[in-house]
């Protein structure tokens, strides 16, 4: 794997670490505001916990991709695109059940995830993980 690809994959892992950090802060804020049902409802807990857990899994996937595992890269690429779209929908939905502060939080997560999607879809990165039967050479 060439150095440019490794740098991009390391940046992806860093963005996932950022997601985990934001998610941890989200859960701390939710715990501090737990007696405010207008600011913390069950949706906050479910989404906050799920994103925190997913962030840890994605950090692991990035490590596997750095070792050349194609299936990890494909998961990262797919989830970063679908996750970004899902977060946009959460943020623009008028009555999603998310308090405003959580929509802002998810917007930050969405920006980090969009960064992953951009990096994962660069030509050099895609070429480093060819489909079975392809050479993976840059043309």
C-alpha positions in Angstrom: 0.0 0.0 0.0 1.5 3.3 -1.0 2.2 6.1 1.5 -0.6 8.4 0.2 -3.2 5.7 0.9 -1.8 5.0 4.4 -2.0 8.7 5.2 -5.6 8.8 4.0 -6.5 5.7 6.1 -4.8 7.2 9.2 -6.9 10.4 8.7 -10.0 8.3 8.5 -9.1 6.6 11.7 -8.5 10.1 13.3 -11.9 11.2 12.2 -13.5 8.1 13.8 -11.6 8.9 17.0 -13.1 12.4 16.8 -16.5 10.8 16.4 -15.9 8.7 19.5 -14.8 11.8 21.5 -17.8 13.8 20.4 -20.1 10.9 21.3 -18.5 10.6 24.8 -19.1 14.3 25.4 -22.7 13.8 24.2 -23.3 11.1 26.8 -21.7 13.2 29.5 -23.9 16.2 28.6 -27.0 13.9 28.5 -26.1 12.6 32.0 -25.7 16.1 33.3 -29.1 17.1 31.8 -30.9 13.9 32.6 -33.5 15.7 34.8 -34.5 17.9 31.9 -36.9 15.9 29.8 -37.2 18.7 27.3 -33.4 18.3 26.6 -32.8 14.6 27.2 -35.3 12.0 26.1 -34.9 8.3 25.2 -33.9 9.2 21.7 -30.8 11.1 23.0 -29.7 8.0 25.0 -30.3 5.5 22.2 -28.7 7.6 19.5 -25.8 8.8 21.8 -25.0 5.2 22.9 -25.3 3.8 19.4 -23.1 6.4 17.8 -20.5 5.9 20.6 -20.5 2.1 20.1 -20.4 2.5 16.3 -17.4 4.9 16.6 -15.4 2.3 18.5 -16.3 -0.3 15.9 -15.3 2.1 13.1 -11.9 2.8 14.7 -11.4 -1.0 14.7 -12.4 -1.2 11.0 -10.0 1.6 10.1 -7.2 -0.4 11.8 -8.2 -3.5 9.7 -8.2 -1.3 6.5 -4.7 -0.1 7.4 -3.6 -3.7 7.4 -5.1 -4.1 3.9 -8.4 -5.8 4.7 -10.7 -5.0 1.8 -14.0 -5.9 3.6 -13.2 -3.3 6.3 -12.5 -0.7 3.7 -15.8 -1.5 1.9 -17.7 -1.2 5.2 -16.1 2.1 5.9 -16.9 3.4 2.5 -20.5 2.3 2.6 -21.3 3.3 6.1 -19.7 6.8 5.7 -21.9 7.6 2.8 -25.1 6.1 4.2 -24.4 7.5 7.7 -23.9 11.0 6.4 -27.2 10.8 4.5 -29.0 9.5 7.6 -27.6 12.3 9.7 -28.7 15.0 7.2 -32.2 13.5 7.4 -32.1 13.6 11.2 -31.0 17.2 11.2 -33.6 18.5 8.8 -36.5 16.5 10.0 -38.9 18.9 11.7 -40.2 16.4 14.4 -37.5 13.7 14.7 -37.6 13.6 18.5 -34.1 15.0 18.7 -33.7 18.2 20.8 -31.9 21.0 19.0 -28.6 20.4 20.9 -28.6 16.8 19.8 -29.2 17.9 16.2 -26.1 20.1 16.4 -24.2 17.2 17.9 -25.3 15.0 15.1 -24.3 17.7 12.6 -20.8 17.6 13.9 -20.8 13.8 13.7 -22.1 14.1 10.1 -19.3 16.5 9.1 -16.7 14.1 10.5 -18.4 11.2 8.6 -18.6 13.2 5.4 -14.8 13.8 5.8 -14.4 10.0 6.0 -16.6 9.5 2.9 -14.4 12.0 0.9 -11.2 10.4 2.0 -12.4 6.8 1.5 -13.6 7.6 -2.1 -10.4 9.1 -3.3 -9.2 7.3 -6.4 -5.9 6.1 -4.9 -7.7 4.7 -1.8 -10.3 2.9 -4.0 -7.5 1.5 -6.2 -5.7 0.1 -3.1 -8.7 -2.1 -2.4 -9.6 -3.7 -5.8 -12.4 -6.0 -6.2 -11.3 -9.7 -6.3 -9.9 -10.5 -9.8 -8.7 -6.9 -10.4 -5.1 -5.8 -10.2 -5.5 -2.7 -8.1 -2.9 -0.8 -10.3 -3.4 2.9 -10.7 -4.1 3.8 -14.4 
